[in-house]
Amino acid sequence: MRYRHGFHAGNFADVHKHVTLLALLRAMQRKDKGFLYLDTHAGAGRYDLGAAETHHGAEARSGVTAVLNAASTLEAEELSDYVAAIGALRSALGDAGAYPGSPWLAAYTLRPQDRGVCCEIVPAECRALERALGGWRRVRAECADGYQRLPALLPPRERRCLILIDPPYEQPSAELEQATHAIGDALARLANAVIAVWYPIKDERALGPWLQRLEQHLAAPALSLELWIYPRDSRVSLNGSGLLIVNPPYQFEQRAEQWQGELQRLLDKSRHGGSCARWLVRESDVDHAAR
Ligand SMILES: C[S@@+](CC[C@H](N)C(=O)[O-])C[C@H]1O[C@@H](n2cnc3c(N)ncnc32)[C@H](O)[C@@H]1O
């Protein structure tokens, strides 16, 4: 595997994914009962935007750096929450270039009654993940294949779970199918699991049929959140960021429309982009007999 997330740390897609993740964690915490956070593709846990391994934060300049520069004028509370989390990491480390990965954001947000398991398959990344999570007792790193661990971790004793599936997409079509399989497996073990799958908006020929199959076959409510900052079907680079949210929390889409719109205005400098929150499967369309 050649993918290293550090090169992309803090780019527009990371911002989109991490704002969504924080909003999901907060929504899970509207109930007192604890839950399991499961990160199947965890990465290194945190990154240094001043280091060579992130190309000195090159991609972050049109991502998190642009959001931080607008911090005093942000309107959506989800964006302010994200900025506050980055501030907390930076002051904890005394490092103005630190950027949190999904495991750190979860560790920072979880309450005493919640817990987290973060899986990373590449040994060097996993060592970094263990260091990043070193001070947190509620979240543990596992140097393992997240897809293989999923059946052993579900259903959790809390009977509530938020799962983030964030593969590298070195082989997009195959990895989209693997994610579909993992969703089915997770729902079979815990029908109310909230599952967020990040996907790249890059090649509509792989993405369109995948979303269509989900619309036709998924036996749970599902929403897609998309933010793109380049024309969607140019295959030169990453054009946009998508999150499939299975079993989204109540009124999640209304809030997402607000903060996605604001993010787009901040990040889409050339005005080629867009954003949308779209139901793939509504609660009323779910065939409950099939669940
Ligand atoms: C996109 S990065 C994850 C970024 C992280 N979720 C974040 O938001 O900070 C994908 C990571 O998954 C790891 N990976 C790839 N296949 C995996 C698997 N089957 N199980 C666990 N980790 C895997 C890669 O090494 C890489 O670090």
The ligand as an SDF file (V2000), in Angstrom:
LIG
                    3D

 27 29  0  0  0  0  0  0  0  0999 V2000
   -7.7340    8.0970    4.2520 C   0  0  0  0  0  0  0  0  0  0  0  0
   -6.6430    7.4520    5.3990 S   0  0  0  0  0  0  0  0  0  0  0  0
   -7.4770    7.6120    6.9230 C   0  0  0  0  0  0  0  0  0  0  0  0
   -7.5610    9.0100    7.4510 C   0  0  0  0  0  0  0  0  0  0  0  0
   -8.2680    9.1290    8.7760 C   0  0  0  0  0  0  0  0  0  0  0  0
   -9.5360    8.4160    8.7900 N   0  0  0  0  0  0  0  0  0  0  0  0
   -8.5100   10.5800    9.1160 C   0  0  0  0  0  0  0  0  0  0  0  0
   -9.5750   11.1090    8.7610 O   0  0  0  0  0  0  0  0  0  0  0  0
   -7.6600   11.1890    9.7550 O   0  0  0  0  0  0  0  0  0  0  0  0
   -6.7960    5.7260    5.1170 C   0  0  0  0  0  0  0  0  0  0  0  0
   -5.9230    4.8890    6.0380 C   0  0  0  0  0  0  0  0  0  0  0  0
   -6.4000    3.5440    6.0130 O   0  0  0  0  0  0  0  0  0  0  0  0
   -5.2970    2.6690    6.1230 C   0  0  0  0  0  0  0  0  0  0  0  0
   -5.8080    1.3720    5.6480 N   0  0  0  0  0  0  0  0  0  0  0  0
   -5.9260    0.9190    4.3810 C   0  0  0  0  0  0  0  0  0  0  0  0
   -6.5710   -0.2760    4.3710 N   0  0  0  0  0  0  0  0  0  0  0  0
   -6.8720   -0.5590    5.6650 C   0  0  0  0  0  0  0  0  0  0  0  0
   -7.5760   -1.6210    6.3060 C   0  0  0  0  0  0  0  0  0  0  0  0
   -8.0930   -2.6470    5.6000 N   0  0  0  0  0  0  0  0  0  0  0  0
   -7.7110   -1.5920    7.6540 N   0  0  0  0  0  0  0  0  0  0  0  0
   -7.1960   -0.5650    8.3780 C   0  0  0  0  0  0  0  0  0  0  0  0
   -6.5230    0.4780    7.8200 N   0  0  0  0  0  0  0  0  0  0  0  0
   -6.3870    0.4810    6.4890 C   0  0  0  0  0  0  0  0  0  0  0  0
   -4.2250    3.3420    5.2980 C   0  0  0  0  0  0  0  0  0  0  0  0
   -2.9450    2.9020    5.6900 O   0  0  0  0  0  0  0  0  0  0  0  0
   -4.4670    4.8230    5.6500 C   0  0  0  0  0  0  0  0  0  0  0  0
   -3.6670    5.2110    6.7450 O   0  0  0  0  0  0  0  0  0  0  0  0
  1  2  1  0
  2  3  1  0
  2 10  1  0
  3  4  1  0
  4  5  1  0
  5  6  1  0
  5  7  1  0
  7  8  2  0
  7  9  1  0
 10 11  1  0
 11 12  1  0
 11 26  1  0
 12 13  1  0
 13 14  1  0
 13 24  1  0
 14 15  1  0
 14 23  1  0
 15 16  2  0
 16 17  1  0
 17 18  1  0
 17 23  2  0
 18 19  1  0
 18 20  2  0
 20 21  1  0
 21 22  2  0
 22 23  1  0
 24 25  1  0
 24 26  1  0
 26 27  1  0
M  CHG  2   2   1   9  -1
M  END
$$$$
